[in-house]
Amino acid sequence: MKAQQLYFIEPHQVEIREQQLPPLQPDQVLVKSLYSAISAGTEMLVYRGQLPVAMSLDKSPTASQAQTINYPTQYGYACVGRIVEVGQGVGADWVGKVVFSFQPHASHYVGALDEIIPLPEGVDPKDAVFLANMETAVNLVHDGNPRLGERVVVLGQGIVGLLVSSVLAKFPLADLYAVESIDGRRTLAAQAGVQATFSPQAESEISALQEKLELNEVCGGADVVYELTGSPAALNLAVDLSAYSGRIVVGSWYGTKSAKINLGERFHRNRMTIVSSQVSTIAPELSGRWDKARRFCVAWDMIKKCHPAQFISHSLDFAKAGEAYRLLDNSPQDTTQIIFDYQD
């Protein structure tokens, strides 16, 4: 059969192409998509042509595993659909099951049975499209290792920032604050459970945050700061807010962007640690006890508890893909999470 597939043709241009799908092989299934989510981080770097030329897309058990950054290309990694046909060796009881896949945006796709993840009972498909980002949030929380009674600040309340805030709100922290300039996202941060949100553009608000953190007191400052803005310049604010021996967890992927970071003054004297956090792997200190399957179980549990579909700002027909990317590119302040709806 034929499928509608989204391609990035060149920077700032996407196109939906009709492509013939290959026949089902043993242990494969045909999936009709219900929803897929756009990544406003990595995916927009692909859209804007801001990825390093020599860098491959993240390797994972997905349909985009072998791709490199050459146009035209497919990209995407958050698709929920229903199995409509199975290949030889796959039980007939799989037909009708709703599954998640790290699959580029497409109306239908053929996938290996061991590369799809059945939705747990009771999980709404619109919540399920957040699995990839929720796994990222779980990984970020693991890498920051927040402890009982600590102060935590999350810089950026895009979708990953909101999910991190949602997970951290379940922790017995002393304080949980967010920094975000967009009013709508500040409102969502409150829904996620942060105690207060501050604008990075207002000096008075950053001063108020520093007072909340008791920055000038003994043992003052944030124990953990998550940098999730997508802007490398935000690392300077992370340094300014960190406590002695504070942990700064960088979850943003900056692509080709860079910025000057002040590693003198407070950073040098206060033994801060900058941690690179990326979901493709598990931190070495955890890998003896944790694997991807265990982390997915936690991510599903957090999806059940946090109901991330509340953060969807736009649900658009797949045919309006170009409109979706233009909106994200030109008016990101008006969006939180855009999903494609493939249903008739």
N, C-alpha and C positions, 0 to 999 in steps of 0.2 A: 504494500500500500504506500501512498504518498503522505508526507508529513510537511507541515509548515515549520521552517527552522529559521532562527534569527542569526544573522551574520553581521559582524562589525566589518564594514567595507573599507573604511579608512577613518582617520580621526574625525569624530563628530558626524559620522554617517553610519546608519544601520539599515538593514534591508531584510525583509522576510522572503525566503526562497522556498519554493516547493521542491522537495527532494524525494526520490524513491528510496524507501527503506529496504534494507536487505532482508531476505527470507529468514525466518526464525531457525536458528541452529539448536541442537540439543542443549538443554539447561539455560535457554534464553526465554525471555518473556516480552510481549508487546504491551506497552503502557500508553494509555491515553492520559495526557496531562489534565489536571484540574486547576492547579495554580503553580506559579513559580515566582520567586522573589528576586528583585534586582538588588545587587550589592552596591550601595552608594559609595563604598570605599574602593575595593580592588576593581570592580567592574567599571567604575567611572574612570579609573586610570587607563583601562583598555579603551574606553570610548574616547577619551581625550588624547590618546597617544602619548601618555606620560610614563609608560613602563620602560625600564631600561631595555635597550635593544637586544642585548646579549642574554637577557634573563628569560628562562622558561617559566610558564605558568606553574603554580604550585602543583607538585606531584601528589596525587591521591588516587584512590581507586574510583576514578570518575571517567566520564566520556571525554574529558578534555585533558587527560593525563599526558598524552604525547605531543600536545600542541606547543608551539613556540609563538613568540610575539611577531607574527607576520600576518598582514591583512591580505585577503579577508580571513576572518577567524570567527569561530564560535566561542562563547564563554558564558558561564553561569554555573551555579552549583547548588541551587535550592529549588528542587522541583518535586511536587507531590502529584501523584496520578493514580489511576485505577488500572489494574492488569485486565486486559481484554482478551488476551490469547497467550497460550503457553506452548513452548517447544517440546520436543520429545524428551522424556525423562523428568518433566516437571508435573507434579500432581495437579489434577483438574481443580482441586480445592483452592489453588492460588488465583483462579479466575474470579474477579470481583474484589480482590483485596486492594486496599489503598496503601500505597507505599511511598517512601521518600527516596530520592536519588540525587547524587551530585551530578546533575545533568544540565547541560546548556539548554537555554529556552527553546522549546519546540512543542508542537501540538501532540506529537506521538514520538516514541522512541523505542528502540530495541535494546534491551540490557540483559546482562548476565544475572542469573538469579542471586549469585553471591555478591552482587554489587548494589542491591537494593535493600532497603530497610523497611519492613512492615511497620505501620503505625501501631503503637500500643492501643489497647482498647480505651475508648473514651477521649482520645486526642482528636480535636477538630482539625481538618486539613489546613485551615488557614493558620492555626497555631503551628502546625507541623512544618510549614515552609521556613520557620525560624530555626530549624534544627542545626543547620551549619553555623549560624551566628550564635546560637545558644552554646554549642560546643566550644566556640571561640571564647565566649564569656566564661564558661567553666574553666577553660585552660588559663585565662587571664587571672581568675581568682586563685587558682592553684599556684600560679607563678608569683603572685603577690603575697600569698601565705598570710592573710590577715589573722590576727590573733584576738582573743577575748579582750575587750576593753580598749582596742586601738582606735585611732582616728584615721579615717580614710577619705580621700578626695578623688573624685572622678572628673577628669578634664574632658569635656565633650559629651553631649547627650544625643548623638546620633543613635542609630539603632543598636550598635554594639555597646555604646556607653549606657543606654537605657537598660539593656539586658544585664550588663555588669552591675548597675545600680540595683536592679530588681533582685539579683542573686545576693548581693551584699546586704540588702535590707533584711534578709533572713538570718544574718549573723548577729551575735551579741556584741556589737561594736559600741564604743563610747559615742562616736560621732560618725555620720556619713553625710558628706557634702558633695555638691556637684558644681562645676563651672561651665556655663553655657550662655551664649549671647542671644539666642533665638527664643523669643517669648513662648512660642508654642511648645518648644522642647522643654523649657523650664517647667511648664505646667505638667507635661508628661513625666518629668523627673520626680515631681511631687507624687504623682500616681504610682511611680515605681517604688517610692518609699524613702527618698532622700529627705533629710531634715531641713535643708535649705539649699537654694541654688543661687549662685553669684555670677554676675556678668564680668567677663574679662575686660570689657571695654570701659568699665566704670572704675576709676581708681578708688573711689569711696567704698565700692562693694568688695574689692580685693582687700582693702584695709580691714573691712568688717570681717572678712573670712579669716584673715591673719589673727584678728582678735579672738575669733571663735576657736582657733587652733592654739591659742595661747603661745604664739610663735616666739615671743620674747621671754617666756618663762622657762625655768629649768624643766626639762622633759617636754617642752612645748613643740608644736609643729605636727605635720601629718606623718604618721608612721608609714603609710603607703599612699602613693599618688599614682593613679592610672592615667596615662597620656593616650587619649583616644580621639583626638581632634582631627587627625590627619595633617596637622601643621607642625613641622619640626620646631618652629619658633616657640611653640607651647612648652617645650622642654625647659626653657628659662623660667617660666612660671612654676613648673613642677619643682625645680631646684629651690625657688624662692619660698615655696610652701612646705618643703620637707623638713622633718626633724633631724636631729643628730642620728646618724646611721639609718636614715630613712631609706625606703625602697621605692624607686621610681620604675614602674612597669610600663614599657613602651609597647602598645598593641597596634599603633598606627603603622600602615605601610606607606612610606613617603614616595615611593617610585623614584623619579628623577629629582625630586625636590630636596633641597638642603638648606640649612640655616646655621648662623653662628650661635654656638652654645657657650654660655659663660661657665666654664669649669674652674674658675678661680673663686676667690672670696668664699661664700657659704659652702659651695660644693667641696672644695679642696679641704677646708678646715673641719667639715662635719662628717667625713667618712660615709658619704651617701653611696648607694649602689644603684646603678641603672641596669635593669633587666630587660633583655629582648624576649618578647613573648610571641610565639607564632604557633598556630594550631596544628600545623602539619606533623609536628613531632611532640613527644612528651618529654618533659624535663628529665634529665638523667637521674636526678635524685628520686624521682617517682616511678621511673620506668620498670623497676624491679617489682612493683606492686600494682601498677596501673597499665592498662592497654587501651586501645581505642574503644573496644567493646564496653569496658567498664565506664569509660568517660561518656559514651553515648547513653548508657543507662542513667547516669546522673543528669545529662542534658535533657532527656525525656522527662525525668522527674521535675526538673526546674520548669520545663514548659507547662506541665500540669499545674504547678504552683503559681506561676507568674502570668499565664495567659497572654502571651506576647501579641496576639492578634489585636489587642487594644491599641497597639502602636502603628497599625496600618493606616496610612493617610490617604492612599489612592489605590483603587482596584480597577484596572483598565483592561479592556479587551486586548488580546494579543495583537490584533491588527493595528492598534494604536501605539506600537512599540516606539516608533520615532518620536511621538509626542512625549512619551514617558522619559526618554533620555534627554530630550531638550529641556523638559521641566527640571530634571535633576541638575542639568548643566547650568541653566540660566537662573533658576529660582530655587536653589536647594533649601532656602529658609522656609519655603512653603510645603516641604515634604518631610516625612519621617521614614516611612517604608512604602514603596510602590510594589504592588504585585500585579502579575498578569493573570487574567481569568480566561481559561480556555473552554469553558462550558458553553454549550449551545444555547 
